[in-house]
């Protein structure tokens, strides 16, 4: 494994106002199965287990 590439990896970030989000990879037929994820309040984000897309809860402010 190329550790340098792994250290430089930055996930795609999607901001949302909802605590429960859906992710399908956003690639149409080339995406992944749709999964529903819940953003923990104490963390403020959740990562998709398929594509590593990070869903971030927008701060209320």
NORDA-V715285 format. One record per helix or strand. SS is the DSSP state (helix for helix, strand for strand). FROM is the first residue (numbers start at 1). TO is the last residue. If there is no record, write none. Layout:
ss = [SS SS]
from = [FROM FROM]
to = [TO TO]
This chain:
ss = [helix strand strand helix strand strand strand]
from = [3 13 20 28 35 45 54]
to = [8 16 23 30 38 47 57]
